[in-house]
Amino acid sequence: MTDKNILKNESGRNFRIELSFDGTDFQGWQIQQENPTVQQALQEKLSFLFAGFSVKVHGCGRTDAGVHALGYVASFHVPDRPNIPAHLSIRFCHLQ
């Protein structure tokens, strides 16, 4: 079963976020086993925000080590949960 099929069959919400980040301390966007990446840091923070649900973030592309971004677009899916207000909309995300 592909991720696409899982999303079709799973109730929940899709979020689109627009990020700006300083990539100095990161080894690019995509998760790597031994290096800090933007995707990994974002997934960890979102998982904490959504009560420990393991959030998988899909980015619009990849970046190289040390690359900064302004207006980088990503999305993620989370199941319906009582702690996610129906009116929640992420308009800005600052990664620290």
ABEGO torsion letter per residue (X at the ends): XBAAAAAAABBEBBBBBBBBBBAAABAEABBBAABBBAAAAAAAAAAAAAGGBBBBBBBAEBBBBGBBBBGBBBBBBBBBBAABBAABBBABBBBX
